[in-house]
Amino acid sequence: MNFSHHMDMSLHSSMNPTIPFSYNIISSSNCGIISTTSNNNNVALLTTGPRMDSRIWSKLPQRILDRIVAFLPPPAFFRARCVCKRWYGLLFYASFLELYLQISPYRRHWFLFFKLKGVSSHIYRNNNNSPLAGPDHSRPTYEGYLFDPYDVAWYRLSFAQIPAGFSPVASSGGLICWAPDEGGPKTLILSNPILGTLSQLPPTTRPRLFPSIGFAITPSSIDITVAGDDLISPYAVKNLTAETFHIDATGFYSMWATTSTLPRLCSFESSRMVHVGGRLYSMNYSPFSILAYDMSHNNWWKIQAPMRRFLRSPNLVESQGKLLLIAAVEKSKLNIPKSLRIWGLQSCGTTWIEMERMPQQLYVQFEELEKSCGFECVAHGEFVMVLIRGCWDKAALLYDMAKKLWQWVPPCPYIGTAGGGRGGEEVLHGFAYEPRLATPVTGLIDHFSIPFQNYNANHQ
């Protein structure tokens, strides 16, 4: 499989003239120091040393060459497959894939974005039997947009094998979880975008509309939780129950077991759940709080949000094994300036500590673009991306927590004008994503899955 079939390899660096502000800001919460530097000064010059003698390369043991190739990022790996017949076949060699899986924890932290319709447009389509989901409509090709925060580069991914009427809802371990847009029992699909593989799960036992979905992959297990939006009638939903799916390499499995009753007056954020340390977290609205679920103890509870009466556009993200809450704070009646803040949940599970605050100079610029329309956040590793609703075709903010660096990054060149995310307009939905050349854990569900060609046949 040629990688060019899945990715557009043209690079787009941070020197894009569409960025609204031409400097980065480095902040320190401890000392309050702010320094600004031009983007021109931040461009790293790529230098190469003297070429290695080809006679040395030719004498390297094959296992060392394989190890070097296994460390290549996906774009470079798929280009390297064109070098020779053996390198082209590395994806089919068990010894190479075992080596790749051993060093996979050292992979880079990337992001994957999808341009999706707003929730209300899905409801409108469901109620009016849109031909998009019908057999006579040509099946669309989904596109994803991969962002590399290290090189500030965008790539384009094609999802030609995903059936019509599905949307991405979660990501973990190199796999993307897709759920059907139509109300009813949810038949989830797991896909590896790099390899183009698909695995289909059995349908959930209860019909739902737009439930929140938690997704956790390890090298030897799959855990999925589908919660809320129970269809109690064709025209009404209510957050009543949750279902869990588990399978692991020991042979133990649980097929959509109903969990404990959801907390009273819970209002899930549609399709958004964050997995941290064996627990799932989701934003709860009216008033703001956090819903938590312990997967091993089958227990739900609520966690109070910090400054909950003054939050705007709260987002839960996972970063380096911690749960973070990112939100704008508006305490206009008090002598406290508006800001965007990042809190971290402590190990006790109830206390939040403020970890970072956007520098005021940058927040003024951010607020001018945002105009109270709201924003979406996604985190991976040490990076946090902030995308303004309705403005993701102009720029986005990237925060490096290790370097305490805020940076404007260029918008994806493959996406058209932003729709704003209201009603039937389009929104940009992002996930933490780590490209994987192998995801053997999907083999655990093969003997449970309905033959996938049945789905494809309905949409050709």
Buried (B, 14 or more C-beta within 10 A) or exposed (E): EEBEEBBBEEEBEBEBEEBEBEBBBBBEEEEEEBEEEEBEEBEEEEEEEEEEEEEEEEEEEEEEEBBEBBEEBBBEBBBBBEEEEEBBEBBEEEEBBEBBBEEBEEBBBBBBBBBBBBBEBBBBBBEEEBEBBEEEEEBBEBBBBBBBBEBBBBBBBBBEBBBBBBBBBBBBBBBBBBBBBBBBBBBBBBBBBBBBBBBBBBBBBBBBBBBBBBBBBEEEBBBBBBBBBBBEEEEEBEBBBBBBBBBBEEEEBEBBEBBEEBBEEBBBBBBBBBBBEEBBBBBBEEEBBBBBBBBEEEEBEBBEBBBEEBBBBBBBBBBEEBBBBBBBBBEEEEEEEBBBBBBBBEEEEEEBEBBBBBBEBBBEBBBEBBEEBBBBBBBBBBBBBBBBBBBBBBBBBBBBBEEBBBBBBBBBBBBEEBBBBBEBBBBBBBBBBBBBBBBEBBEBBEEBBEEBEEBBEBBE
